């Protein structure tokens, strides 16, 4: 777990953050859209990813619904061939996660854990990525529940309409 997060930390995390932010702001890298998911492709480093934003978000603190300001809330699967990354799931909740916390992913009753570092969360291993992606291909939505450093509990629901086509498109674009 720690080594996987360590691999993503530092320069790779900064590059991914910058790439996602740039793609979301300018959309110049967007190459396709499949229902609720979009596909982006970047160069230097070569990378391809499928990404979506939430359909519903509920924030609670002390059992009460609260209004909070969050950055971008994104769920994605990316490929970076030069780094040997194939089909890695990543989630950013738009805030720093509580230290040592995990994010729970619920897909049609199948639950998984993502490990957090700063504002990002990932599965512990490539095998866990594959299990979650398989569940996402079969599901209708993914519900991600997390806790911020301020103790706010967030529950974000993402549609999986178009997920399979977008993920397969991103993979194909980065395999050639």
N, C-alpha and C positions, 0 to 999 in steps of 0.2 A: 504494500500500500504506500508506504512512505517513499520508496524508490520511484514508484510511478508518479507520484506528485512531484518529487524532486526533478524528474525528467521534464515535467511540464513547467516547472518554475523558471524564473529568470528570463532569459532572452526569448524563449519560446512562448512564454505566457504574455510577455509584452508584445511580441509580434502578432500573436493571435488576437489580443485585445485591440491592437491598432488596426489589424485587418478587418475584424468584425465591425469596429466603429466606422472605419472608412466605408465599408460596403453598405452599412445601414444608412449612413449619411448621404453618400453620393450615388449609390446603386450602379456605379459604372462597371462593377465586376459581376453584376447579376446577369446570368446567362439563361436562366429558365425559371419558371414558376409552376408548381404543381399544387393546385387547390390552395391549401394553407401553408405550404412550404416553398421556399425559394432556394435556388442553387446559385452559388457564387464560385468564381474561379479566379485565382490570383497567380502572379508570377513573382519570382525572386523573394522568398522561396516559392516553388510550385506548390499550390494547395487548392483543394476543392472542398466545398462544404455545403451541406443542406442545413437550412436554419429556419426557425419560426419564432414567433413571439406568442405570448399567452392570449387566451381567449377570455379567461376569467381569473381574477386575483382577489383573494380575501386576506386581509392583514388583521391579526388579533394580538392583543396584549392583555394579560390578566383576564382572559376569557371574554373580552369585549372587542368588537370590531373597531378598528382605529384607521384613521387616514394617515398615510405615510408617503413621503417622497422617496422614490426609488429611481435608480438609473435604468438602463435597458435590461429587460428580462428576456433572455434568449435561451433556447434549447437547440443544440446543433450536433451534427455528426460531421467530422472532417477527416480529410486525407492529406497527408504531407509526405509524398513518396521519398524525398531525399532524407527525411528523418525516420523513415520506416514506419510512419503512422498510417494505419489503414483502418478506417471506421471507428474513430474514437469519439465517444459521446462526451459532450461538455455542456454545462449549465452555468449561467450567471444570473443571479437573482437581483442584480442591481443594487447590492449593498454588501458590506463585509459580513461573512457568516461568523457565527459565534465560534470562538477558538475550540478546537477539538470536536466540533459538532459534525453531524452527517446530514445529508439530504435524503429523504425517503422518496422513492419513485414508485407510484402505484399505477400499474397498467392492467386494467380489467381484473383487479384483485391479486395480481402478481406483484410482489413488493421486492424492491432492490434498494441498495444503499449506494450513495455517492459520497466520497470523501472530500472535504472542503479545504481550501487554502485561499485566504483573502476573499475575493468576490467570485471565485470559480469553484466548481465541483466536478469530479470525474469518478467513474468506476475504478476500483482498485487494480484491475488487471484487464488485459485485452480479451480474456475469456469472458469477463463480466460485461465488457462492452458488447460482445457478440450476443450474450444472453438477453441483454436489455434491448438491443436493436431487433432481435428476433421477436420479442414480445411486442415491441412498438409496431412492427409490420403487421401483427395480428390484431392489435387493439384499435379502439376508436379515439381514445384520448389518454394522456399521461398527466397525472397529478403529482406535482413535486411540492413537498412540504419541508420547510427549513426554518432555522432560527437565526436572527441577526445578532450582531454584537450588542445591540440595545435590548435584546430579549423579545423582540417582535416575532411572532410566529407567522410565516407566510405560507399560503397555499395557492399555487399557480396551476391552472389547468390549461394544457396545450392540446390542440386538435391534432390528430394523426392522419387527417385526410390529405392524401398526396405524399405521405411520408415515404412509402416504399419507392415510388417513382423518383422522388427527389434524391434519396440516398443512393439508389442505383445509378442515377445520372451523374452524381458527384463522383462516385467510385469509377465509373467508366471514363470520365473526363481526366482523372488523374492516373489511370492505368495505362494510358497510351503515351 
